[in-house]
Amino acid sequence: MKKNIEPCYYGDYLQLDKILGAQKLQSEKYSDAAHEEMLFIIVHQVYELWFKQILHELNATIDTFNQEVVKDQQLTQVVYRLQRVITIQRLMNDQIAVMETMTPQQFLSFRDYLVPASGFQSIQFKRLEISLGLKREFRVDFDKQSFYSRLTDDDRALLEGLEKKPSLFDLVDKWLSRMPLLKTDDFDFWEYYKKATAEMLTDDHDTISTNDTLSTADKRQELKDWQSTKENFDALFDHEKFEKLRKEDKFRLSHEALLSALFIKQYSEEPVFNLPFQLITALTEIDEQLTIWRYRHAMMVQRMLGTKIGTGGSSGHHYLKRTTESNRIFLDFFNMATFLLPKSALPELPNAIKRKLGFYLNSIS
């Protein structure tokens, strides 16, 4: 590393004159400055800075997966970067509490001056969503119909171009699909697994059927839920059934990717699966933190506005609540818990296969 020739000054390096001079109160244009507007601006500017850092990490991760082979060393770096994203997300979620120190009436002292500006127009946040895998086809109807019409031509072109590129979800799906499933001449994991799940489902059905504490209506509902779960299990072993449920949005991952992810989670303690397991866990956590952010944002908006419409024309709290429930990306990783079996029900891996899944050093004579 070369030594710097010119001295570096703290304020110049961080360009603090630009950052600290970037808070222009809209309320000052029309009346006396609203004191709380400064907080409102700074909180959102900090969000945008964190969005920039998250995109920096996600773009590097996407570049890694957008190739035919992902090496273990690269996967280690990816997991570190995604853990950083999660830490930033937690900080962003906590930051909502700072905004909530403002009362509804304090917010109303400048809110109407912001029309029609809206969080809809945060290009970085939409880039973040699209890069993760929340493309137009997976959005709620209001987003599909209205979002792009609220942007400048340049911003619209940027996001529409990003929609055409593979997202992290797309690339992880392909990466999982390339993983060889555990099937050899003398060992077929999926035959063991199919038998074990059939026994588990039969036991569950018997438990519901013989439960005299349930009312007739409750028993009927539980048996209906059991049947739905059984259909999901059946789809694991039948590609056509899986694709049918996938078209009904019961699954989003491809059949091959889901099976690979399931196997990784079942045997996550095997050394060769540890990093893939950490990756799946990190993506699950990112989706969870994003859902928490949406939920807390929706609660804050309800607290500030009640049932008023948003400045961008949405239904405010009701719209945000819908996106919390609908705008999930890695939902299959959450639902995968449905298919996990206790360790006691899993087959013991043959030694030859365990050696393939482990790390062994050859002795030097």
WOQUIKA-V978914 format. One record per residue. N is the residue number from 1. RES is the residue in one small letter. SS is DSSP state (H for helix, E for strand, C for the rest). PSI is psi in degrees with one decimal (* if undefined). Layout:
n	res	ss	psi
N	RES	SS	PSI
N	RES	SS	PSI
//
This chain:
n	res	ss	psi
1	m	C	126.2
2	k	C	152.1
3	k	C	140.9
4	n	C	142.0
5	i	C	-45.0
6	e	C	140.3
7	p	C	143.7
8	c	C	122.6
9	y	C	133.3
10	y	H	-54.5
11	g	H	-37.7
12	d	H	-41.8
13	y	H	-43.4
14	l	C	-3.2
15	q	C	51.0
16	l	H	-26.2
17	d	H	-35.7
18	k	H	-45.6
19	i	H	-49.2
20	l	C	-11.6
21	g	C	12.1
22	a	C	13.2
23	q	C	96.5
24	k	C	112.2
25	l	C	123.8
26	q	H	-32.8
27	s	H	-27.1
28	e	H	-20.5
29	k	H	-21.2
30	y	C	-22.4
31	s	C	-162.7
32	d	C	149.4
33	a	C	133.1
34	a	C	119.5
35	h	C	-42.9
36	e	C	-11.5
37	e	H	-30.8
38	m	H	-44.8
39	l	H	-44.1
40	f	H	-45.0
41	i	H	-48.5
42	i	H	-42.3
43	v	H	-44.1
44	h	H	-34.3
45	q	H	-39.1
46	v	H	-41.0
47	y	H	-46.2
48	e	H	-35.7
49	l	H	-41.8
50	w	H	-36.8
51	f	H	-40.3
52	k	H	-42.2
53	q	H	-40.9
54	i	H	-44.0
55	l	H	-35.7
56	h	H	-43.0
57	e	H	-42.3
58	l	H	-40.3
59	n	H	-39.4
60	a	H	-38.8
61	t	H	-42.6
62	i	H	-41.0
63	d	H	-38.0
64	t	H	-43.6
65	f	H	-14.3
66	n	C	49.7
67	q	C	165.2
68	e	C	-34.5
69	v	C	131.5
70	v	C	113.5
71	k	C	158.4
72	d	H	-39.2
73	q	H	-38.7
74	q	H	-38.2
75	l	H	-37.0
76	t	H	-45.5
77	q	H	-39.6
78	v	H	-46.5
79	v	H	-42.3
80	y	H	-43.9
81	r	H	-39.6
82	l	H	-34.1
83	q	H	-35.1
84	r	H	-42.7
85	v	H	-44.6
86	i	H	-43.0
87	t	H	-40.9
88	i	H	-41.7
89	q	H	-42.4
90	r	H	-40.3
91	l	H	-41.6
92	m	H	-39.1
93	n	H	-40.5
94	d	H	-27.5
95	q	H	-23.5
96	i	H	-32.2
97	a	H	-30.7
98	v	H	-43.6
99	m	H	-34.6
100	e	C	-2.5
101	t	C	-9.3
102	m	C	132.9
103	t	C	160.2
104	p	H	-41.2
105	q	H	-34.0
106	q	H	-38.8
107	f	H	-41.4
108	l	H	-15.8
109	s	C	-16.1
110	f	C	-6.0
111	r	H	-45.2
112	d	H	-18.8
113	y	H	-11.8
114	l	H	-11.9
115	v	C	134.5
116	p	C	22.5
117	a	C	148.3
118	s	C	157.7
119	g	H	-19.1
120	f	H	-31.7
121	q	H	10.8
122	s	C	97.4
123	i	H	-36.6
124	q	H	-40.4
125	f	H	-39.8
126	k	H	-36.6
127	r	H	-40.0
128	l	H	-48.2
129	e	H	-47.5
130	i	H	-40.5
131	s	H	-36.6
132	l	H	-35.9
133	g	C	4.4
134	l	C	80.4
135	k	C	173.1
136	r	H	-41.1
137	e	H	-20.1
138	f	H	3.1
139	r	C	164.3
140	v	C	161.0
141	d	H	-39.3
142	f	H	-41.1
143	d	H	-42.8
144	k	H	-38.7
145	q	H	-33.6
146	s	H	-21.5
147	f	C	-53.0
148	y	H	-22.4
149	s	H	-10.0
150	r	H	4.9
151	l	C	163.0
152	t	C	162.3
153	d	H	-40.7
154	d	H	-44.3
155	d	H	-38.4
156	r	H	-43.2
157	a	H	-37.9
158	l	H	-48.1
159	l	H	-37.0
160	e	H	-33.6
161	g	H	-39.3
162	l	H	-32.7
163	e	H	-29.1
164	k	C	-11.9
165	k	C	154.7
166	p	C	134.9
167	s	C	172.8
168	l	H	-38.6
169	f	H	-48.3
170	d	H	-44.2
171	l	H	-38.1
172	v	H	-36.9
173	d	H	-46.3
174	k	H	-39.9
175	w	H	-45.3
176	l	H	-37.7
177	s	H	-26.1
178	r	C	-14.0
179	m	C	130.9
180	p	C	131.2
181	l	C	157.4
182	l	C	96.3
183	k	E	117.2
184	t	E	179.3
185	d	C	-33.2
186	d	C	9.6
187	f	E	125.9
188	d	E	100.3
189	f	H	-40.9
190	w	H	-25.9
191	e	H	-42.6
192	y	H	-45.9
193	y	H	-42.5
194	k	H	-42.3
195	k	H	-42.8
196	a	H	-40.6
197	t	H	-33.5
198	a	H	-42.7
199	e	H	-41.7
200	m	H	-44.4
201	l	H	-37.7
202	t	H	-42.4
203	d	H	-41.2
204	d	H	-41.3
205	h	H	-42.5
206	d	H	-39.2
207	t	H	-43.5
208	i	H	-45.2
209	s	H	-33.1
210	t	C	6.6
211	n	C	99.6
212	d	C	-8.7
213	t	C	-14.2
214	l	C	142.5
215	s	C	166.4
216	t	H	-41.8
217	a	H	-43.5
218	d	H	-40.7
219	k	H	-39.2
220	r	H	-41.1
221	q	H	-41.7
222	e	H	-36.7
223	l	H	-33.5
224	k	H	-43.5
225	d	H	-38.9
226	w	H	-43.1
227	q	H	-39.9
228	s	H	-42.0
229	t	H	-41.3
230	k	H	-40.1
231	e	H	-37.2
232	n	H	-41.3
233	f	H	-43.3
234	d	H	-35.8
235	a	H	-24.3
236	l	H	-30.0
237	f	C	6.4
238	d	C	109.8
239	h	H	-40.8
240	e	H	-42.5
241	k	H	-39.6
242	f	H	-46.8
243	e	H	-34.0
244	k	H	-46.1
245	l	H	-31.8
246	r	H	-39.5
247	k	H	-23.5
248	e	C	9.0
249	d	C	22.6
250	k	C	-29.0
251	f	C	154.0
252	r	C	-36.2
253	l	C	152.2
254	s	C	161.9
255	h	H	-47.2
256	e	H	-41.6
257	a	H	-40.6
258	l	H	-42.9
259	l	H	-41.3
260	s	H	-46.1
261	a	H	-39.2
262	l	H	-43.6
263	f	H	-41.3
264	i	H	-42.9
265	k	H	-33.0
266	q	H	-36.9
267	y	C	45.9
268	s	C	-19.3
269	e	C	-13.1
270	e	C	132.1
271	p	H	-42.3
272	v	H	-19.0
273	f	H	-4.4
274	n	H	-47.0
275	l	H	-45.6
276	p	H	-38.2
277	f	H	-42.7
278	q	H	-37.2
279	l	H	-48.9
280	i	H	-42.1
281	t	H	-41.3
282	a	H	-42.7
283	l	H	-36.3
284	t	H	-43.1
285	e	H	-38.9
286	i	H	-43.8
287	d	H	-41.1
288	e	H	-45.7
289	q	H	-35.8
290	l	H	-37.4
291	t	H	-40.9
292	i	H	-41.4
293	w	H	-44.7
294	r	H	-42.7
295	y	H	-47.1
296	r	H	-35.4
297	h	H	-42.9
298	a	H	-42.1
299	m	H	-39.2
300	m	H	-42.6
301	v	H	-41.0
302	q	H	-39.0
303	r	H	-36.4
304	m	H	-35.9
305	l	H	-11.7
306	g	C	-121.2
307	t	C	14.3
308	k	C	154.1
309	i	C	158.5
310	g	C	163.1
311	t	C	-22.9
312	g	C	2.0
313	g	C	-1.9
314	s	C	177.0
315	s	C	21.1
316	g	C	-120.1
317	h	H	-41.9
318	h	H	-39.1
319	y	H	-47.2
320	l	H	-36.7
321	k	H	-39.7
322	r	H	-41.8
323	t	H	-31.1
324	t	H	-41.2
325	e	H	-30.6
326	s	H	-33.7
327	n	C	59.4
328	r	C	149.5
329	i	C	-53.7
330	f	C	43.4
331	l	H	-31.5
332	d	H	-34.0
333	f	H	-32.2
334	f	H	-49.1
335	n	H	-13.0
336	m	H	-22.8
337	a	H	-26.1
338	t	H	-36.8
339	f	H	-1.8
340	l	C	140.6
341	l	C	153.0
342	p	C	150.9
343	k	H	-33.8
344	s	H	-21.5
345	a	H	-5.1
346	l	C	147.5
347	p	C	145.8
348	e	C	129.7
349	l	C	136.2
350	p	C	151.9
351	n	H	-39.3
352	a	H	-38.7
353	i	H	-38.8
354	k	H	-35.5
355	r	H	-36.5
356	k	H	-31.5
357	l	H	-2.0
358	g	C	-178.7
359	f	C	121.2
360	y	C	136.5
361	l	C	133.5
362	n	C	136.2
363	s	C	144.2
364	i	C	122.1
365	s	C	*
//
